[in-house]
């Protein structure tokens, strides 16, 4: 009985030490692994500067509401809306009420975040 307990103890210690050696080897192998060099990604400007005379295109982030609020010259919302997909020529660009806005006609302005350069 005493011999079988010692044998079980020796076998379990041997198995445990072998598993630790195996784990240590895989960790050291992973530490020495170098990742392949990847090329530098080309970045596209997310908000190219829109200037007077540029063609602009109205975009919407919310897919349920397909309309964008029209602003006045001071940057305040009006009751008017413009639908997504409309194209305009930028008549003027300015900052008002902390927002950059684009003039689309005589009295209508859009937030620069709602349009992209066409």
C-alpha positions in Angstrom: 0.0 0.0 0.0 2.8 2.4 0.9 4.6 1.6 -2.3 1.6 2.4 -4.4 1.1 5.8 -2.7 4.7 6.6 -3.3 4.4 5.5 -6.9 1.3 7.6 -7.5 3.1 10.6 -5.9 6.2 10.2 -8.1 4.1 9.8 -11.3 2.0 12.9 -10.5 5.1 15.0 -9.8 6.7 13.8 -13.0 3.5 14.7 -15.0 3.2 18.1 -13.4 6.9 19.0 -14.0 6.6 17.9 -17.7 3.5 20.1 -18.2 5.3 23.1 -16.6 8.3 22.5 -18.9 6.0 22.4 -21.9 4.2 25.6 -20.9 7.5 27.3 -20.3 8.8 26.3 -23.7 5.7 27.6 -25.5 5.9 30.9 -23.7 9.5 31.4 -24.6 8.7 30.4 -28.2 5.9 33.0 -28.3 8.2 35.6 -26.8 10.8 35.1 -29.5 8.2 35.3 -32.3 8.2 38.5 -34.3 5.2 39.7 -36.2 5.6 40.4 -39.9 6.0 44.0 -40.9 2.9 45.5 -42.4 2.8 48.3 -44.9 1.8 51.8 -43.8 -1.9 52.3 -44.5 -2.9 55.3 -46.6 -5.2 57.6 -44.7 -7.9 59.5 -46.4 -8.8 62.8 -44.9 -12.2 62.4 -43.2 -13.2 66.1 -43.6 -11.4 67.7 -46.5 -11.7 71.4 -46.4 -14.8 72.6 -48.2 -14.4 76.0 -49.9 -16.7 78.4 -51.8 -17.6 77.0 -55.2 -17.1 73.3 -54.2 -19.8 70.8 -55.0 -21.2 69.3 -51.8 -23.3 66.3 -51.1 -25.7 65.9 -48.1 -25.1 62.8 -46.0 -27.0 61.4 -43.0 -25.7 59.2 -40.2 -29.2 58.3 -39.0 -30.8 55.9 -41.5 -34.3 56.3 -40.1 -34.4 60.1 -40.4 -33.3 60.8 -44.0 -33.4 64.6 -43.5 -30.9 67.2 -42.2 -31.7 70.4 -40.3 -31.2 73.7 -42.2 -29.5 76.4 -40.2 -29.8 80.2 -40.4 -26.8 82.5 -40.7 -26.2 82.5 -37.0 -26.0 78.7 -36.8 -29.5 78.2 -35.2 -31.9 75.4 -36.4 -34.8 76.4 -38.6 -38.0 74.5 -39.3 -36.7 73.6 -42.8 -35.0 70.3 -43.7 -32.9 69.0 -46.6 -33.1 65.4 -47.7 -30.1 63.1 -48.0 -28.5 62.8 -51.4 -29.1 66.4 -52.4 -26.2 68.2 -54.1 -25.4 71.9 -53.9 -22.6 74.3 -54.7 -21.1 75.9 -51.6 -21.8 79.6 -51.7 -19.9 80.4 -48.6 -18.3 78.8 -45.5 -18.0 80.3 -42.1 -18.0 79.6 -38.3 -21.1 80.5 -36.3 -22.2 79.4 -32.8 -19.1 77.2 -32.5 -20.0 75.2 -35.7 -18.6 75.4 -39.2 -21.5 76.0 -41.6 -21.9 76.0 -45.4 -24.2 78.3 -47.3 -26.3 76.4 -49.9 -28.6 79.2 -51.1 -29.7 82.8 -50.1 -30.8 82.0 -46.5 -30.1 78.3 -45.9 -26.9 77.0 -44.2 -25.9 73.4 -43.4 -23.6 72.1 -40.7 -20.3 71.0 -42.2 -20.7 67.6 -40.5 -23.8 66.9 -42.6 -22.1 67.4 -46.0 -19.1 65.9 -47.9 -17.2 67.2 -50.8 -18.6 65.8 -54.1 
